[in-house]
């Protein structure tokens, strides 16, 4: 059993982090104008476990969606068995439990009061899944987002919303860009530093969403306990939290157009120049000087406040010599070189 758990952990690369519905709702609240008449794809989400699917099923009519598609990868170590939190309040019947063990897709085009209880809610979605053979069907392959049949579903979608595997983040973003899809996905702030990701940010093809910082996730039972940012709740469910989580998107939102208020006065003693680039170093976004119009190196957390109408991104991390930016021979943590727009 121990070897089996280790094998699963190795294969999953600890990519199984299950997002809380409150975090999803808090972020999606800012994008409702983008979803009317659209097809939404959640292509890293077992519908029996995923709160992304639950959110869109609950809000299908309010968002005026055209279609909701969710796909399940057969390698999911929690599919229908590990997590004690399921999308439905009732216990899955035997048929549903069997279906969660194979890769499948769910396609919903309407949510109505099909069970006749006088309300339109998740119970109606559950009724559809259990009784309409056209809603839930098995996939031919393993449900990997890179598979041919999943790419065909991607082509059909207007907006992709999910928490993709962190270890495959580069490939996942590349696919979304290749097929010119709108998206709202969760990732680590460290992804900002990836050579495949930063150019997209610089060219305004990708930016941060509203939430950035700490977020908690359910994790499978086989995940090992940790000294920090780990706990087990009263129901025996394991949890992990991370302080560097953010949403990545190419959907416009109001925060992206908020002007960053500046109050610091430029003082050369407080803002040293880099050795290998004509720019000053700014350790905190809040310390960006009000009266400085030259190039500045700011921490990557600046992107949480980045307004492309106020600032221009020049480059990332490197000086004129191709080496990391340095001050008196020492390199501060990754810096983004920016300049205020006139």
BAVEXTI-128579 format. One record per residue (C-alpha): chain; residue number from 1; x, y, z. Coordinates in Angstrom, 3 decimals. Example, Ala and Ser with C-alpha at 12.3 -4.5 7.8 and 13.67 -1.06 7.14 Angstrom:
! BAVEXTI-128579
["A"; 1; [12.300; -4.500; 7.800]],
["A"; 2; [13.670; -1.060; 7.140]],
This chain:
! BAVEXTI-128579
["A"; 1; [0.000; 0.000; 0.000]],
["A"; 2; [2.850; 2.397; 0.845]],
["A"; 3; [4.577; 1.718; -2.480]],
["A"; 4; [1.307; 2.233; -4.307]],
["A"; 5; [0.810; 5.605; -2.621]],
["A"; 6; [4.341; 6.698; -3.449]],
["A"; 7; [3.874; 5.646; -7.054]],
["A"; 8; [0.707; 7.684; -7.322]],
["A"; 9; [2.357; 10.681; -5.724]],
["A"; 10; [5.253; 10.470; -8.168]],
["A"; 11; [2.955; 10.257; -11.157]],
["A"; 12; [0.754; 13.108; -9.971]],
["A"; 13; [3.781; 15.301; -9.126]],
["A"; 14; [1.579; 16.689; -6.361]],
["A"; 15; [-0.621; 18.346; -8.935]],
["A"; 16; [-3.891; 17.477; -7.217]],
["A"; 17; [-5.006; 20.667; -5.458]],
["A"; 18; [-8.776; 21.049; -5.212]],
["A"; 19; [-9.999; 24.640; -5.150]],
["A"; 20; [-12.634; 25.811; -2.687]],
["A"; 21; [-15.874; 27.051; -4.201]],
["A"; 22; [-15.720; 30.265; -2.146]],
["A"; 23; [-12.398; 31.156; -3.809]],
["A"; 24; [-13.852; 30.404; -7.225]],
["A"; 25; [-16.971; 32.483; -6.590]],
["A"; 26; [-14.950; 35.398; -5.191]],
["A"; 27; [-12.851; 35.585; -8.366]],
["A"; 28; [-15.546; 34.812; -10.946]],
["A"; 29; [-17.713; 37.580; -9.503]],
["A"; 30; [-15.527; 40.091; -11.362]],
["A"; 31; [-15.973; 38.526; -14.813]],
["A"; 32; [-19.693; 37.817; -15.135]],
["A"; 33; [-20.019; 40.160; -18.131]],
["A"; 34; [-17.797; 37.858; -20.204]],
["A"; 35; [-19.923; 34.692; -19.989]],
["A"; 36; [-23.259; 35.489; -21.608]],
["A"; 37; [-23.902; 33.100; -24.492]],
["A"; 38; [-20.510; 31.426; -24.070]],
["A"; 39; [-19.356; 27.811; -23.891]],
["A"; 40; [-17.238; 27.186; -20.791]],
["A"; 41; [-14.727; 24.347; -20.601]],
["A"; 42; [-13.337; 22.948; -17.351]],
["A"; 43; [-10.835; 20.479; -18.803]],
["A"; 44; [-8.976; 19.460; -15.645]],
["A"; 45; [-12.054; 18.741; -13.567]],
["A"; 46; [-13.767; 15.555; -12.513]],
["A"; 47; [-17.374; 16.798; -12.310]],
["A"; 48; [-17.989; 14.584; -9.284]],
["A"; 49; [-15.241; 16.363; -7.372]],
["A"; 50; [-14.635; 19.732; -9.026]],
["A"; 51; [-15.941; 22.921; -7.481]],
["A"; 52; [-15.368; 24.631; -10.827]],
["A"; 53; [-18.031; 22.403; -12.334]],
["A"; 54; [-20.236; 22.947; -9.303]],
["A"; 55; [-19.917; 26.728; -9.592]],
["A"; 56; [-20.845; 26.871; -13.270]],
["A"; 57; [-23.654; 24.338; -12.869]],
["A"; 58; [-25.108; 26.396; -10.017]],
["A"; 59; [-24.778; 29.641; -11.961]],
["A"; 60; [-25.549; 28.311; -15.445]],
["A"; 61; [-28.719; 30.361; -15.840]],
["A"; 62; [-27.509; 33.443; -13.997]],
["A"; 63; [-24.439; 33.675; -16.237]],
["A"; 64; [-26.623; 32.845; -19.270]],
["A"; 65; [-24.170; 30.211; -20.466]],
["A"; 66; [-24.639; 28.486; -23.785]],
["A"; 67; [-22.894; 25.266; -22.744]],
["A"; 68; [-20.794; 23.813; -19.920]],
["A"; 69; [-18.220; 21.087; -20.624]],
["A"; 70; [-16.124; 19.292; -18.017]],
["A"; 71; [-13.634; 16.487; -18.574]],
["A"; 72; [-11.989; 14.052; -16.189]],
["A"; 73; [-8.480; 12.628; -16.423]],
["A"; 74; [-8.305; 8.930; -15.561]],
["A"; 75; [-5.147; 9.423; -13.526]],
["A"; 76; [-6.927; 11.518; -10.925]],
["A"; 77; [-6.130; 9.919; -7.563]],
["A"; 78; [-9.263; 11.299; -5.963]],
["A"; 79; [-11.870; 10.629; -8.603]],
["A"; 80; [-14.984; 9.568; -6.741]],
["A"; 81; [-13.027; 7.951; -3.923]],
["A"; 82; [-10.527; 10.130; -2.051]],
["A"; 83; [-12.169; 13.471; -1.347]],
["A"; 84; [-14.980; 13.454; 1.158]],
["A"; 85; [-16.351; 16.643; -0.396]],
["A"; 86; [-18.445; 15.821; -3.468]],
["A"; 87; [-20.344; 18.235; -5.670]],
["A"; 88; [-23.665; 16.728; -4.677]],
["A"; 89; [-25.078; 16.579; -1.180]],
["A"; 90; [-26.486; 13.101; -1.778]],
["A"; 91; [-24.368; 9.959; -2.000]],
["A"; 92; [-23.460; 8.823; -5.516]],
["A"; 93; [-25.352; 5.777; -6.646]],
["A"; 94; [-23.421; 2.715; -7.797]],
["A"; 95; [-23.650; 3.692; -11.470]],
["A"; 96; [-22.205; 7.148; -10.883]],
["A"; 97; [-19.406; 5.778; -8.722]],
["A"; 98; [-18.352; 3.397; -11.454]],
["A"; 99; [-18.380; 6.154; -14.052]],
["A"; 100; [-15.986; 8.298; -12.049]],
["A"; 101; [-13.301; 5.605; -12.354]],
["A"; 102; [-12.922; 6.107; -16.108]],
["A"; 103; [-12.201; 9.274; -18.087]],
["A"; 104; [-15.425; 10.964; -19.043]],
["A"; 105; [-16.975; 14.231; -20.130]],
["A"; 106; [-20.121; 16.006; -19.090]],
["A"; 107; [-21.870; 18.432; -21.422]],
["A"; 108; [-24.744; 20.558; -20.163]],
["A"; 109; [-26.729; 22.903; -22.392]],
["A"; 110; [-29.477; 23.829; -19.936]],
["A"; 111; [-30.333; 23.567; -16.277]],
["A"; 112; [-34.079; 23.358; -15.651]],
["A"; 113; [-36.340; 21.935; -12.972]],
["A"; 114; [-36.194; 18.455; -14.450]],
["A"; 115; [-36.934; 16.661; -11.175]],
["A"; 116; [-40.041; 18.754; -10.550]],
["A"; 117; [-39.201; 19.906; -7.028]],
["A"; 118; [-39.977; 23.542; -7.784]],
["A"; 119; [-36.370; 24.757; -7.752]],
["A"; 120; [-33.520; 24.912; -10.276]],
["A"; 121; [-30.376; 23.779; -8.525]],
["A"; 122; [-27.667; 21.112; -8.403]],
["A"; 123; [-30.234; 18.435; -7.733]],
["A"; 124; [-31.449; 18.980; -11.289]],
["A"; 125; [-27.906; 18.645; -12.624]],
["A"; 126; [-27.504; 15.409; -10.679]],
["A"; 127; [-30.789; 14.178; -12.080]],
["A"; 128; [-29.559; 14.916; -15.610]],
["A"; 129; [-26.301; 13.053; -15.045]],
["A"; 130; [-28.048; 9.994; -13.641]],
["A"; 131; [-30.872; 9.820; -16.158]],
["A"; 132; [-29.741; 11.349; -19.459]],
["A"; 133; [-27.203; 9.132; -21.192]],
["A"; 134; [-26.230; 12.011; -23.490]],
["A"; 135; [-25.039; 14.256; -20.632]],
["A"; 136; [-22.278; 12.021; -19.274]],
["A"; 137; [-20.250; 9.914; -21.706]],
["A"; 138; [-16.900; 8.171; -21.534]],
["A"; 139; [-13.874; 9.454; -23.415]],
["A"; 140; [-11.955; 7.265; -25.822]],
["A"; 141; [-8.594; 8.313; -24.393]],
["A"; 142; [-7.321; 9.117; -20.914]],
["A"; 143; [-8.813; 12.619; -20.654]],
["A"; 144; [-5.458; 14.416; -20.803]],
["A"; 145; [-6.002; 18.015; -21.932]],
["A"; 146; [-3.371; 17.418; -24.640]],
["A"; 147; [-5.234; 14.466; -26.183]],
["A"; 148; [-6.882; 14.813; -29.580]],
["A"; 149; [-10.455; 14.486; -28.338]],
["A"; 150; [-9.897; 16.980; -25.526]],
["A"; 151; [-8.375; 19.436; -27.995]],
["A"; 152; [-11.559; 19.114; -30.063]],
["A"; 153; [-13.547; 20.113; -26.974]],
["A"; 154; [-11.151; 23.007; -26.448]],
["A"; 155; [-11.804; 24.227; -29.993]],
["A"; 156; [-15.505; 24.272; -29.185]],
["A"; 157; [-15.062; 26.354; -26.023]],
["A"; 158; [-15.078; 30.128; -25.692]],
["A"; 159; [-13.628; 30.381; -22.172]],
["A"; 160; [-11.539; 27.907; -20.168]],
["A"; 161; [-11.730; 28.080; -16.377]],
["A"; 162; [-9.892; 25.640; -14.124]],
["A"; 163; [-6.962; 24.875; -11.841]],
["A"; 164; [-4.519; 23.104; -14.203]],
["A"; 165; [-1.635; 20.879; -13.053]],
["A"; 166; [1.103; 23.179; -11.771]],
["A"; 167; [3.818; 20.941; -13.241]],
["A"; 168; [2.274; 21.314; -16.714]],
["A"; 169; [1.514; 25.029; -16.474]],
["A"; 170; [3.801; 26.004; -19.366]],
["A"; 171; [2.237; 23.447; -21.711]],
["A"; 172; [-1.244; 24.346; -20.575]],
["A"; 173; [-0.813; 28.067; -21.251]],
["A"; 174; [0.896; 27.375; -24.584]],
["A"; 175; [-2.115; 25.363; -25.719]],
["A"; 176; [-4.562; 28.105; -24.733]],
["A"; 177; [-2.521; 30.685; -26.624]],
["A"; 178; [-2.165; 28.413; -29.659]],
["A"; 179; [-5.926; 28.015; -29.960]],
["A"; 180; [-6.580; 31.670; -29.094]],
["A"; 181; [-8.841; 30.912; -26.134]],
["A"; 182; [-10.024; 33.191; -23.372]],
["A"; 183; [-9.165; 31.789; -19.976]],
["A"; 184; [-9.143; 32.248; -16.215]],
["A"; 185; [-6.892; 29.758; -14.440]],
["A"; 186; [-5.048; 29.306; -11.153]],
["A"; 187; [-1.265; 29.097; -10.966]],
["A"; 188; [1.756; 29.861; -8.847]],
["A"; 189; [3.168; 33.391; -8.910]],
["A"; 190; [6.474; 31.708; -9.703]],
["A"; 191; [5.072; 31.101; -13.193]],
["A"; 192; [5.575; 34.816; -13.834]],
["A"; 193; [9.317; 34.120; -14.008]],
["A"; 194; [9.015; 31.377; -16.645]],
["A"; 195; [10.591; 32.275; -19.965]],
["A"; 196; [7.465; 31.033; -21.716]],
["A"; 197; [5.107; 33.140; -19.573]],
["A"; 198; [6.711; 36.540; -19.025]],
["A"; 199; [6.755; 37.526; -22.723]],
["A"; 200; [2.985; 36.985; -22.761]],
["A"; 201; [2.639; 39.343; -19.804]],
["A"; 202; [4.896; 41.937; -21.416]],
["A"; 203; [2.887; 41.847; -24.652]],
["A"; 204; [-0.437; 42.068; -22.761]],
["A"; 205; [-1.611; 38.647; -23.886]],
["A"; 206; [-1.884; 37.496; -20.266]],
["A"; 207; [-2.225; 39.267; -16.929]],
["A"; 208; [-3.099; 38.622; -13.307]],
["A"; 209; [-6.655; 38.412; -12.040]],
["A"; 210; [-8.072; 39.864; -8.826]],
["A"; 211; [-6.831; 37.420; -6.211]],
["A"; 212; [-3.148; 36.988; -5.474]],
["A"; 213; [-1.580; 35.593; -2.328]],
["A"; 214; [-2.704; 32.911; 0.082]],
["A"; 215; [-5.091; 30.131; -0.948]],
["A"; 216; [-6.053; 26.804; 0.617]],
["A"; 217; [-6.729; 23.542; -1.230]],
["A"; 218; [-8.044; 20.073; -0.437]],
["A"; 219; [-5.459; 17.414; -1.267]],
["A"; 220; [-5.602; 13.602; -1.631]],
["A"; 221; [-5.152; 11.323; 1.360]],
["A"; 222; [-1.763; 10.029; 0.198]],
["A"; 223; [-0.140; 13.486; 0.349]],
["A"; 224; [2.460; 13.484; 3.086]],
["A"; 225; [2.038; 15.695; 6.124]],
["A"; 226; [4.102; 18.879; 6.302]],
["A"; 227; [5.376; 21.017; 9.151]],
["A"; 228; [3.795; 24.183; 7.777]],
["A"; 229; [0.764; 25.076; 5.685]],
["A"; 230; [-0.799; 21.674; 6.216]],
["A"; 231; [-3.685; 20.460; 8.366]],
["A"; 232; [-6.363; 17.805; 8.655]],
["A"; 233; [-9.897; 18.972; 9.374]],
["A"; 234; [-12.481; 17.364; 11.650]],
["A"; 235; [-13.683; 15.161; 8.792]],
["A"; 236; [-10.204; 13.773; 8.179]],
["A"; 237; [-9.723; 15.786; 4.968]],
["A"; 238; [-6.148; 16.889; 4.278]],
["A"; 239; [-5.480; 20.521; 3.367]],
["A"; 240; [-2.547; 22.490; 2.015]],
["A"; 241; [-2.152; 26.223; 1.658]],
["A"; 242; [0.253; 28.290; -0.412]],
["A"; 243; [1.027; 31.978; -0.128]],
["A"; 244; [2.009; 32.586; -3.745]],
["A"; 245; [-1.127; 31.662; -5.668]],
["A"; 246; [-2.747; 33.904; -8.249]],
["A"; 247; [-5.208; 33.830; -11.116]],
["A"; 248; [-3.942; 34.216; -14.675]],
["A"; 249; [-6.305; 35.485; -17.346]],
["A"; 250; [-6.775; 37.318; -20.614]],
["A"; 251; [-10.267; 38.461; -19.656]],
["A"; 252; [-10.428; 42.171; -18.950]],
["A"; 253; [-11.418; 43.265; -15.449]],
["A"; 254; [-11.742; 46.523; -13.544]],
["A"; 255; [-8.718; 46.065; -11.265]],
["A"; 256; [-6.444; 46.099; -14.297]],
["A"; 257; [-7.422; 49.710; -14.943]],
["A"; 258; [-7.034; 51.039; -11.406]],
["A"; 259; [-4.354; 53.710; -11.080]],
["A"; 260; [-1.664; 52.901; -8.537]],
["A"; 261; [-1.413; 55.804; -6.092]],
["A"; 262; [2.185; 56.942; -5.610]],
["A"; 263; [3.348; 58.986; -2.651]],
["A"; 264; [7.089; 58.378; -2.206]],
["A"; 265; [9.486; 61.140; -3.228]],
["A"; 266; [12.519; 60.087; -5.221]],
["A"; 267; [15.746; 60.157; -3.219]],
["A"; 268; [18.891; 58.700; -4.869]],
["A"; 269; [20.117; 57.430; -1.506]],
["A"; 270; [17.018; 55.228; -1.150]],
["A"; 271; [16.954; 53.993; -4.746]],
["A"; 272; [20.356; 52.650; -5.845]],
["A"; 273; [21.185; 52.140; -9.522]],
["A"; 274; [21.937; 48.723; -10.946]],
["A"; 275; [25.477; 47.905; -11.979]],
["A"; 276; [24.479; 46.626; -15.394]],
["A"; 277; [21.390; 48.619; -16.393]],
["A"; 278; [20.407; 52.285; -16.232]],
["A"; 279; [17.567; 51.855; -13.771]],
["A"; 280; [16.880; 52.255; -10.056]],
["A"; 281; [15.944; 49.441; -7.702]],
["A"; 282; [12.577; 49.575; -5.910]],
["A"; 283; [12.107; 46.931; -3.235]],
["A"; 284; [8.356; 47.358; -2.765]],
["A"; 285; [5.598; 48.263; -5.203]],
["A"; 286; [4.292; 50.780; -2.679]],
["A"; 287; [7.703; 52.508; -2.793]],
["A"; 288; [7.605; 53.373; -6.509]],
["A"; 289; [8.632; 57.048; -6.469]],
["A"; 290; [6.165; 59.665; -7.579]],
["A"; 291; [8.579; 61.955; -9.388]],
["A"; 292; [10.789; 59.505; -11.249]],
["A"; 293; [10.298; 59.017; -14.983]],
["A"; 294; [13.218; 56.690; -15.707]],
["A"; 295; [13.334; 52.899; -15.691]],
["A"; 296; [12.725; 51.130; -12.368]],
["A"; 297; [13.241; 47.551; -11.233]],
["A"; 298; [10.281; 46.330; -9.171]],
["A"; 299; [9.429; 42.947; -7.574]],
["A"; 300; [7.215; 40.485; -9.468]],
["A"; 301; [4.389; 41.212; -7.008]],
["A"; 302; [4.054; 44.521; -8.871]],
["A"; 303; [2.007; 42.671; -11.472]],
["A"; 304; [-0.845; 42.425; -8.980]],
["A"; 305; [-1.107; 46.230; -9.288]],
["A"; 306; [-0.058; 46.563; -12.916]],
["A"; 307; [-2.112; 48.955; -15.000]],
["A"; 308; [-0.890; 48.942; -18.631]],
["A"; 309; [-2.277; 52.445; -19.069]],
["A"; 310; [-0.045; 53.744; -16.252]],
["A"; 311; [3.141; 51.694; -16.703]],
["A"; 312; [5.145; 50.126; -19.498]],
["A"; 313; [7.007; 46.851; -18.977]],
["A"; 314; [10.513; 47.087; -20.444]],
["A"; 315; [12.077; 43.697; -19.710]],
["A"; 316; [12.599; 41.088; -17.041]],
["A"; 317; [15.479; 40.293; -14.762]],
["A"; 318; [18.499; 40.828; -17.036]],
["A"; 319; [20.866; 43.773; -17.456]],
["A"; 320; [22.567; 44.987; -20.618]],
["A"; 321; [25.245; 42.320; -20.199]],
["A"; 322; [22.726; 39.467; -20.197]],
["A"; 323; [23.356; 38.762; -16.528]],
["A"; 324; [20.954; 39.185; -13.615]],
["A"; 325; [20.475; 42.752; -12.435]],
["A"; 326; [22.923; 43.517; -9.643]],
["A"; 327; [23.705; 46.218; -7.101]],
["A"; 328; [27.315; 46.378; -5.963]],
["A"; 329; [27.775; 42.876; -7.304]],
["A"; 330; [24.765; 41.415; -5.474]],
["A"; 331; [21.585; 40.350; -7.237]],
["A"; 332; [18.207; 41.206; -5.694]],
["A"; 333; [15.376; 38.732; -6.219]],
["A"; 334; [13.855; 38.795; -9.715]],
["A"; 335; [12.991; 42.307; -10.862]],
["A"; 336; [10.690; 43.570; -13.597]],
["A"; 337; [11.972; 46.693; -15.341]],
["A"; 338; [9.159; 49.222; -15.822]],
["A"; 339; [8.668; 52.860; -16.691]],
["A"; 340; [5.781; 55.209; -16.042]],
["A"; 341; [3.859; 56.286; -19.112]],
["A"; 342; [3.594; 60.002; -19.752]],
